[in-house]
């Protein structure tokens, strides 16, 4: 499976640790994410619709950590 090549940093990247964030790339059928500190370590890919479910689940689980 080919991954999109237009990597960009998360909109949540800010000053300081902003360089230690995830990058995202997408096209009409695929969304890919990777660690900006080590982009060759691994890539997670999702069909476009499944990415929304993934993010919603991460947000819900993060709420349980407080």
PDB file with one MODEL, atoms N, CA, C and O in Angstrom:
MODEL        1
ATOM      1  N   UNK A   1       0.842  -1.173   0.000  1.00  0.00           N
ATOM      2  CA  UNK A   1       0.000   0.000   0.000  1.00  0.00           C
ATOM      3  C   UNK A   1       0.889   1.239   0.000  1.00  0.00           C
ATOM      4  O   UNK A   1       1.782   1.358   0.839  1.00  0.00           O
ATOM      5  N   UNK A   2       0.662   2.136  -0.906  1.00  0.00           N
ATOM      6  CA  UNK A   2       1.417   3.382  -0.953  1.00  0.00           C
ATOM      7  C   UNK A   2       0.866   4.363   0.074  1.00  0.00           C
ATOM      8  O   UNK A   2      -0.346   4.470   0.257  1.00  0.00           O
ATOM      9  N   UNK A   3       1.770   5.078   0.744  1.00  0.00           N
ATOM     10  CA  UNK A   3       1.328   6.121   1.659  1.00  0.00           C
ATOM     11  C   UNK A   3       1.471   7.464   0.972  1.00  0.00           C
ATOM     12  O   UNK A   3       2.348   7.643   0.127  1.00  0.00           O
ATOM     13  N   UNK A   4       0.617   8.406   1.327  1.00  0.00           N
ATOM     14  CA  UNK A   4       0.723   9.740   0.738  1.00  0.00           C
ATOM     15  C   UNK A   4       2.058  10.367   1.105  1.00  0.00           C
ATOM     16  O   UNK A   4       2.624  10.042   2.148  1.00  0.00           O
ATOM     17  N   UNK A   5       2.562  11.247   0.277  1.00  0.00           N
ATOM     18  CA  UNK A   5       3.857  11.868   0.522  1.00  0.00           C
ATOM     19  C   UNK A   5       3.793  13.280   1.049  1.00  0.00           C
ATOM     20  O   UNK A   5       4.841  13.896   1.245  1.00  0.00           O
ATOM     21  N   UNK A   6       2.617  13.823   1.289  1.00  0.00           N
ATOM     22  CA  UNK A   6       2.489  15.206   1.722  1.00  0.00           C
ATOM     23  C   UNK A   6       2.398  15.319   3.244  1.00  0.00           C
ATOM     24  O   UNK A   6       1.366  15.731   3.773  1.00  0.00           O
ATOM     25  N   UNK A   7       3.468  14.957   3.951  1.00  0.00           N
ATOM     26  CA  UNK A   7       3.473  14.960   5.413  1.00  0.00           C
ATOM     27  C   UNK A   7       3.429  16.383   5.935  1.00  0.00           C
ATOM     28  O   UNK A   7       4.095  17.271   5.402  1.00  0.00           O
ATOM     29  N   UNK A   8       2.623  16.600   7.006  1.00  0.00           N
ATOM     30  CA  UNK A   8       2.576  17.896   7.674  1.00  0.00           C
ATOM     31  C   UNK A   8       2.381  17.664   9.166  1.00  0.00           C
ATOM     32  O   UNK A   8       1.814  16.654   9.583  1.00  0.00           O
ATOM     33  N   UNK A   9       2.861  18.617   9.963  1.00  0.00           N
ATOM     34  CA  UNK A   9       2.763  18.481  11.419  1.00  0.00           C
ATOM     35  C   UNK A   9       1.345  18.694  11.892  1.00  0.00           C
ATOM     36  O   UNK A   9       0.564  19.403  11.258  1.00  0.00           O
ATOM     37  N   UNK A  10       1.024  18.082  12.995  1.00  0.00           N
ATOM     38  CA  UNK A  10      -0.272  18.264  13.629  1.00  0.00           C
ATOM     39  C   UNK A  10      -0.503  19.733  13.941  1.00  0.00           C
ATOM     40  O   UNK A  10       0.433  20.468  14.260  1.00  0.00           O
ATOM     41  N   UNK A  11      -1.755  20.152  13.847  1.00  0.00           N
ATOM     42  CA  UNK A  11      -2.082  21.543  14.177  1.00  0.00           C
ATOM     43  C   UNK A  11      -1.890  21.817  15.664  1.00  0.00           C
ATOM     44  O   UNK A  11      -1.881  22.978  16.074  1.00  0.00           O
ATOM     45  N   UNK A  12      -1.737  20.785  16.473  1.00  0.00           N
ATOM     46  CA  UNK A  12      -1.506  20.958  17.904  1.00  0.00           C
ATOM     47  C   UNK A  12      -0.033  21.135  18.240  1.00  0.00           C
ATOM     48  O   UNK A  12       0.304  21.338  19.406  1.00  0.00           O
ATOM     49  N   UNK A  13       0.859  21.063  17.248  1.00  0.00           N
ATOM     50  CA  UNK A  13       2.278  21.293  17.494  1.00  0.00           C
ATOM     51  C   UNK A  13       2.465  22.762  17.854  1.00  0.00           C
ATOM     52  O   UNK A  13       1.947  23.650  17.178  1.00  0.00           O
ATOM     53  N   UNK A  14       3.194  22.998  18.903  1.00  0.00           N
ATOM     54  CA  UNK A  14       3.412  24.367  19.336  1.00  0.00           C
ATOM     55  C   UNK A  14       4.872  24.603  19.630  1.00  0.00           C
ATOM     56  O   UNK A  14       5.722  23.785  19.281  1.00  0.00           O
ATOM     57  N   UNK A  15       5.168  25.721  20.274  1.00  0.00           N
ATOM     58  CA  UNK A  15       6.561  26.011  20.627  1.00  0.00           C
ATOM     59  C   UNK A  15       7.082  25.001  21.644  1.00  0.00           C
ATOM     60  O   UNK A  15       6.303  24.302  22.292  1.00  0.00           O
ATOM     61  N   UNK A  16       8.373  24.931  21.775  1.00  0.00           N
ATOM     62  CA  UNK A  16       8.976  23.993  22.728  1.00  0.00           C
ATOM     63  C   UNK A  16       8.962  22.590  22.185  1.00  0.00           C
ATOM     64  O   UNK A  16       9.790  22.238  21.345  1.00  0.00           O
ATOM     65  N   UNK A  17       8.021  21.772  22.661  1.00  0.00           N
ATOM     66  CA  UNK A  17       7.943  20.382  22.228  1.00  0.00           C
ATOM     67  C   UNK A  17       7.242  20.231  20.885  1.00  0.00           C
ATOM     68  O   UNK A  17       6.945  19.109  20.473  1.00  0.00           O
ATOM     69  N   UNK A  18       6.976  21.321  20.203  1.00  0.00           N
ATOM     70  CA  UNK A  18       6.278  21.261  18.925  1.00  0.00           C
ATOM     71  C   UNK A  18       6.988  20.437  17.877  1.00  0.00           C
ATOM     72  O   UNK A  18       6.369  19.970  16.920  1.00  0.00           O
ATOM     73  N   UNK A  19       8.308  20.254  18.056  1.00  0.00           N
ATOM     74  CA  UNK A  19       9.045  19.428  17.100  1.00  0.00           C
ATOM     75  C   UNK A  19       8.911  17.945  17.407  1.00  0.00           C
ATOM     76  O   UNK A  19       9.340  17.108  16.614  1.00  0.00           O
ATOM     77  N   UNK A  20       8.325  17.616  18.537  1.00  0.00           N
ATOM     78  CA  UNK A  20       8.162  16.217  18.946  1.00  0.00           C
ATOM     79  C   UNK A  20       6.688  15.849  18.863  1.00  0.00           C
ATOM     80  O   UNK A  20       6.015  15.696  19.882  1.00  0.00           O
ATOM     81  N   UNK A  21       6.217  15.715  17.686  1.00  0.00           N
ATOM     82  CA  UNK A  21       4.796  15.522  17.493  1.00  0.00           C
ATOM     83  C   UNK A  21       4.573  14.498  16.383  1.00  0.00           C
ATOM     84  O   UNK A  21       5.519  13.947  15.820  1.00  0.00           O
ATOM     85  N   UNK A  22       3.320  14.264  16.091  1.00  0.00           N
ATOM     86  CA  UNK A  22       2.996  13.392  14.978  1.00  0.00           C
ATOM     87  C   UNK A  22       2.843  14.209  13.712  1.00  0.00           C
ATOM     88  O   UNK A  22       2.502  15.392  13.745  1.00  0.00           O
ATOM     89  N   UNK A  23       3.100  13.557  12.608  1.00  0.00           N
ATOM     90  CA  UNK A  23       2.845  14.145  11.301  1.00  0.00           C
ATOM     91  C   UNK A  23       1.756  13.316  10.640  1.00  0.00           C
ATOM     92  O   UNK A  23       1.612  12.124  10.909  1.00  0.00           O
ATOM     93  N   UNK A  24       1.003  13.956   9.783  1.00  0.00           N
ATOM     94  CA  UNK A  24      -0.110  13.306   9.119  1.00  0.00           C
ATOM     95  C   UNK A  24      -0.012  13.562   7.617  1.00  0.00           C
ATOM     96  O   UNK A  24       0.431  14.624   7.181  1.00  0.00           O
ATOM     97  N   UNK A  25      -0.422  12.594   6.856  1.00  0.00           N
ATOM     98  CA  UNK A  25      -0.509  12.731   5.401  1.00  0.00           C
ATOM     99  C   UNK A  25      -1.806  12.073   4.966  1.00  0.00           C
ATOM    100  O   UNK A  25      -2.245  11.090   5.562  1.00  0.00           O
ATOM    101  N   UNK A  26      -2.411  12.615   3.932  1.00  0.00           N
ATOM    102  CA  UNK A  26      -3.668  12.016   3.489  1.00  0.00           C
ATOM    103  C   UNK A  26      -3.872  12.206   1.994  1.00  0.00           C
ATOM    104  O   UNK A  26      -3.282  13.078   1.357  1.00  0.00           O
ATOM    105  N   UNK A  27      -4.728  11.358   1.475  1.00  0.00           N
ATOM    106  CA  UNK A  27      -5.246  11.513   0.121  1.00  0.00           C
ATOM    107  C   UNK A  27      -6.725  11.138   0.200  1.00  0.00           C
ATOM    108  O   UNK A  27      -7.264  11.067   1.305  1.00  0.00           O
ATOM    109  N   UNK A  28      -7.378  10.903  -0.883  1.00  0.00           N
ATOM    110  CA  UNK A  28      -8.824  10.675  -0.862  1.00  0.00           C
ATOM    111  C   UNK A  28      -9.230   9.359  -0.201  1.00  0.00           C
ATOM    112  O   UNK A  28     -10.387   9.223   0.199  1.00  0.00           O
ATOM    113  N   UNK A  29      -8.333   8.394  -0.072  1.00  0.00           N
ATOM    114  CA  UNK A  29      -8.713   7.089   0.478  1.00  0.00           C
ATOM    115  C   UNK A  29      -7.907   6.647   1.697  1.00  0.00           C
ATOM    116  O   UNK A  29      -8.252   5.642   2.320  1.00  0.00           O
ATOM    117  N   UNK A  30      -6.844   7.368   2.054  1.00  0.00           N
ATOM    118  CA  UNK A  30      -5.920   6.898   3.078  1.00  0.00           C
ATOM    119  C   UNK A  30      -5.440   8.058   3.935  1.00  0.00           C
ATOM    120  O   UNK A  30      -5.180   9.152   3.433  1.00  0.00           O
ATOM    121  N   UNK A  31      -5.327   7.806   5.238  1.00  0.00           N
ATOM    122  CA  UNK A  31      -4.698   8.742   6.162  1.00  0.00           C
ATOM    123  C   UNK A  31      -3.567   7.986   6.833  1.00  0.00           C
ATOM    124  O   UNK A  31      -3.748   6.853   7.279  1.00  0.00           O
ATOM    125  N   UNK A  32      -2.402   8.609   6.904  1.00  0.00           N
ATOM    126  CA  UNK A  32      -1.234   7.985   7.516  1.00  0.00           C
ATOM    127  C   UNK A  32      -0.678   8.922   8.582  1.00  0.00           C
ATOM    128  O   UNK A  32      -0.697  10.141   8.415  1.00  0.00           O
ATOM    129  N   UNK A  33      -0.181   8.347   9.683  1.00  0.00           N
ATOM    130  CA  UNK A  33       0.459   9.141  10.730  1.00  0.00           C
ATOM    131  C   UNK A  33       1.774   8.484  11.109  1.00  0.00           C
ATOM    132  O   UNK A  33       1.932   7.266  11.023  1.00  0.00           O
ATOM    133  N   UNK A  34       2.726   9.333  11.534  1.00  0.00           N
ATOM    134  CA  UNK A  34       4.000   8.816  12.032  1.00  0.00           C
ATOM    135  C   UNK A  34       4.607   9.809  13.017  1.00  0.00           C
ATOM    136  O   UNK A  34       4.159  10.951  13.118  1.00  0.00           O
ATOM    137  N   UNK A  35       5.612   9.370  13.729  1.00  0.00           N
ATOM    138  CA  UNK A  35       6.320  10.172  14.725  1.00  0.00           C
ATOM    139  C   UNK A  35       7.294  11.087  13.995  1.00  0.00           C
ATOM    140  O   UNK A  35       8.147  10.613  13.244  1.00  0.00           O
ATOM    141  N   UNK A  36       7.173  12.402  14.210  1.00  0.00           N
ATOM    142  CA  UNK A  36       8.044  13.333  13.492  1.00  0.00           C
ATOM    143  C   UNK A  36       9.501  13.226  13.936  1.00  0.00           C
ATOM    144  O   UNK A  36      10.400  13.599  13.182  1.00  0.00           O
ATOM    145  N   UNK A  37       9.751  12.718  15.156  1.00  0.00           N
ATOM    146  CA  UNK A  37      11.126  12.552  15.622  1.00  0.00           C
ATOM    147  C   UNK A  37      11.832  11.405  14.906  1.00  0.00           C
ATOM    148  O   UNK A  37      13.050  11.431  14.729  1.00  0.00           O
ATOM    149  N   UNK A  38      11.071  10.414  14.501  1.00  0.00           N
ATOM    150  CA  UNK A  38      11.644   9.240  13.849  1.00  0.00           C
ATOM    151  C   UNK A  38      10.685   8.742  12.773  1.00  0.00           C
ATOM    152  O   UNK A  38      10.055   7.698  12.946  1.00  0.00           O
ATOM    153  N   UNK A  39      10.565   9.478  11.659  1.00  0.00           N
ATOM    154  CA  UNK A  39       9.574   9.141  10.641  1.00  0.00           C
ATOM    155  C   UNK A  39       9.783   7.790   9.969  1.00  0.00           C
ATOM    156  O   UNK A  39       8.857   7.259   9.357  1.00  0.00           O
ATOM    157  N   UNK A  40      10.970   7.231  10.072  1.00  0.00           N
ATOM    158  CA  UNK A  40      11.221   5.931   9.453  1.00  0.00           C
ATOM    159  C   UNK A  40      10.903   4.763  10.380  1.00  0.00           C
ATOM    160  O   UNK A  40      10.978   3.607   9.962  1.00  0.00           O
ATOM    161  N   UNK A  41      10.549   5.048  11.631  1.00  0.00           N
ATOM    162  CA  UNK A  41      10.285   3.987  12.606  1.00  0.00           C
ATOM    163  C   UNK A  41       9.053   3.170  12.245  1.00  0.00           C
ATOM    164  O   UNK A  41       9.059   1.944  12.352  1.00  0.00           O
ATOM    165  N   UNK A  42       8.013   3.842  11.824  1.00  0.00           N
ATOM    166  CA  UNK A  42       6.808   3.132  11.446  1.00  0.00           C
ATOM    167  C   UNK A  42       5.691   4.096  11.090  1.00  0.00           C
ATOM    168  O   UNK A  42       5.689   5.250  11.519  1.00  0.00           O
ATOM    169  N   UNK A  43       4.762   3.621  10.318  1.00  0.00           N
ATOM    170  CA  UNK A  43       3.639   4.428   9.870  1.00  0.00           C
ATOM    171  C   UNK A  43       2.350   3.665  10.162  1.00  0.00           C
ATOM    172  O   UNK A  43       2.238   2.476   9.864  1.00  0.00           O
ATOM    173  N   UNK A  44       1.379   4.366  10.748  1.00  0.00           N
ATOM    174  CA  UNK A  44       0.038   3.817  10.904  1.00  0.00           C
ATOM    175  C   UNK A  44      -0.807   4.340   9.760  1.00  0.00           C
ATOM    176  O   UNK A  44      -0.809   5.541   9.491  1.00  0.00           O
ATOM    177  N   UNK A  45      -1.519   3.463   9.088  1.00  0.00           N
ATOM    178  CA  UNK A  45      -2.392   3.900   7.993  1.00  0.00           C
ATOM    179  C   UNK A  45      -3.822   3.466   8.281  1.00  0.00           C
ATOM    180  O   UNK A  45      -4.072   2.415   8.872  1.00  0.00           O
ATOM    181  N   UNK A  46      -4.736   4.295   7.853  1.00  0.00           N
ATOM    182  CA  UNK A  46      -6.153   4.067   8.069  1.00  0.00           C
ATOM    183  C   UNK A  46      -6.929   4.404   6.811  1.00  0.00           C
ATOM    184  O   UNK A  46      -6.583   5.360   6.117  1.00  0.00           O
ATOM    185  N   UNK A  47      -7.970   3.645   6.498  1.00  0.00           N
ATOM    186  CA  UNK A  47      -8.915   4.128   5.495  1.00  0.00           C
ATOM    187  C   UNK A  47      -9.511   5.425   6.048  1.00  0.00           C
ATOM    188  O   UNK A  47      -9.651   5.570   7.262  1.00  0.00           O
ATOM    189  N   UNK A  48      -9.853   6.346   5.188  1.00  0.00           N
ATOM    190  CA  UNK A  48     -10.280   7.672   5.622  1.00  0.00           C
ATOM    191  C   UNK A  48     -11.348   7.638   6.709  1.00  0.00           C
ATOM    192  O   UNK A  48     -11.202   8.335   7.713  1.00  0.00           O
ATOM    193  N   UNK A  49     -12.401   6.868   6.553  1.00  0.00           N
ATOM    194  CA  UNK A  49     -13.473   6.811   7.553  1.00  0.00           C
ATOM    195  C   UNK A  49     -13.036   6.220   8.879  1.00  0.00           C
ATOM    196  O   UNK A  49     -13.542   6.629   9.924  1.00  0.00           O
ATOM    197  N   UNK A  50     -12.122   5.280   8.868  1.00  0.00           N
ATOM    198  CA  UNK A  50     -11.670   4.626  10.095  1.00  0.00           C
ATOM    199  C   UNK A  50     -10.824   5.556  10.952  1.00  0.00           C
ATOM    200  O   UNK A  50     -10.746   5.367  12.166  1.00  0.00           O
ATOM    201  N   UNK A  51     -10.194   6.548  10.354  1.00  0.00           N
ATOM    202  CA  UNK A  51      -9.358   7.466  11.119  1.00  0.00           C
ATOM    203  C   UNK A  51     -10.196   8.262  12.121  1.00  0.00           C
ATOM    204  O   UNK A  51      -9.763   8.484  13.251  1.00  0.00           O
ATOM    205  N   UNK A  52     -11.378   8.685  11.719  1.00  0.00           N
ATOM    206  CA  UNK A  52     -12.265   9.417  12.613  1.00  0.00           C
ATOM    207  C   UNK A  52     -12.605   8.560  13.832  1.00  0.00           C
ATOM    208  O   UNK A  52     -12.583   9.057  14.958  1.00  0.00           O
ATOM    209  N   UNK A  53     -12.914   7.307  13.625  1.00  0.00           N
ATOM    210  CA  UNK A  53     -13.216   6.392  14.726  1.00  0.00           C
ATOM    211  C   UNK A  53     -12.003   6.234  15.633  1.00  0.00           C
ATOM    212  O   UNK A  53     -12.149   6.231  16.855  1.00  0.00           O
ATOM    213  N   UNK A  54     -10.818   6.103  15.063  1.00  0.00           N
ATOM    214  CA  UNK A  54      -9.579   5.984  15.832  1.00  0.00           C
ATOM    215  C   UNK A  54      -9.385   7.201  16.733  1.00  0.00           C
ATOM    216  O   UNK A  54      -9.115   7.048  17.925  1.00  0.00           O
ATOM    217  N   UNK A  55      -9.518   8.402  16.184  1.00  0.00           N
ATOM    218  CA  UNK A  55      -9.327   9.633  16.957  1.00  0.00           C
ATOM    219  C   UNK A  55     -10.369   9.746  18.068  1.00  0.00           C
ATOM    220  O   UNK A  55     -10.031  10.113  19.193  1.00  0.00           O
ATOM    221  N   UNK A  56     -11.611   9.440  17.773  1.00  0.00           N
ATOM    222  CA  UNK A  56     -12.662   9.496  18.787  1.00  0.00           C
ATOM    223  C   UNK A  56     -12.368   8.530  19.936  1.00  0.00           C
ATOM    224  O   UNK A  56     -12.604   8.857  21.098  1.00  0.00           O
ATOM    225  N   UNK A  57     -11.859   7.355  19.616  1.00  0.00           N
ATOM    226  CA  UNK A  57     -11.527   6.367  20.640  1.00  0.00           C
ATOM    227  C   UNK A  57     -10.339   6.837  21.494  1.00  0.00           C
ATOM    228  O   UNK A  57     -10.353   6.678  22.715  1.00  0.00           O
ATOM    229  N   UNK A  58      -9.328   7.406  20.861  1.00  0.00           N
ATOM    230  CA  UNK A  58      -8.174   7.924  21.602  1.00  0.00           C
ATOM    231  C   UNK A  58      -8.615   9.033  22.547  1.00  0.00           C
ATOM    232  O   UNK A  58      -8.206   9.058  23.708  1.00  0.00           O
ATOM    233  N   UNK A  59      -9.442   9.946  22.063  1.00  0.00           N
ATOM    234  CA  UNK A  59      -9.933  11.033  22.919  1.00  0.00           C
ATOM    235  C   UNK A  59     -10.729  10.485  24.095  1.00  0.00           C
ATOM    236  O   UNK A  59     -10.546  10.944  25.223  1.00  0.00           O
ATOM    237  N   UNK A  60     -11.595   9.529  23.864  1.00  0.00           N
ATOM    238  CA  UNK A  60     -12.416   8.945  24.927  1.00  0.00           C
ATOM    239  C   UNK A  60     -11.539   8.243  25.965  1.00  0.00           C
ATOM    240  O   UNK A  60     -11.758   8.385  27.168  1.00  0.00           O
ATOM    241  N   UNK A  61     -10.546   7.486  25.495  1.00  0.00           N
ATOM    242  CA  UNK A  61      -9.647   6.784  26.411  1.00  0.00           C
ATOM    243  C   UNK A  61      -8.791   7.767  27.207  1.00  0.00           C
ATOM    244  O   UNK A  61      -8.511   7.527  28.381  1.00  0.00           O
ATOM    245  N   UNK A  62      -8.373   8.863  26.589  1.00  0.00           N
ATOM    246  CA  UNK A  62      -7.551   9.859  27.275  1.00  0.00           C
ATOM    247  C   UNK A  62      -8.332  10.510  28.408  1.00  0.00           C
ATOM    248  O   UNK A  62      -7.743  10.885  29.421  1.00  0.00           O
ATOM    249  N   UNK A  63      -9.635  10.649  28.257  1.00  0.00           N
ATOM    250  CA  UNK A  63     -10.465  11.207  29.310  1.00  0.00           C
ATOM    251  C   UNK A  63     -10.508  10.348  30.558  1.00  0.00           C
ATOM    252  O   UNK A  63     -10.795  10.843  31.648  1.00  0.00           O
ATOM    253  N   UNK A  64     -10.225   9.073  30.406  1.00  0.00           N
ATOM    254  CA  UNK A  64     -10.239   8.156  31.549  1.00  0.00           C
ATOM    255  C   UNK A  64      -8.931   8.170  32.320  1.00  0.00           C
ATOM    256  O   UNK A  64      -8.840   7.575  33.394  1.00  0.00           O
ATOM    257  N   UNK A  65      -7.921   8.839  31.790  1.00  0.00           N
ATOM    258  CA  UNK A  65      -6.614   8.858  32.437  1.00  0.00           C
ATOM    259  C   UNK A  65      -6.513   9.930  33.505  1.00  0.00           C
ATOM    260  O   UNK A  65      -5.556   9.919  34.279  1.00  0.00           O
ATOM    261  N   UNK A  66      -7.443  10.840  33.580  1.00  0.00           N
ATOM    262  CA  UNK A  66      -7.356  11.968  34.530  1.00  0.00           C
ATOM    263  C   UNK A  66      -7.860  11.595  35.879  1.00  0.00           C
ATOM    264  O   UNK A  66      -7.857  12.424  36.790  1.00  0.00           O
TER     265      UNK A  66
ENDMDL
END
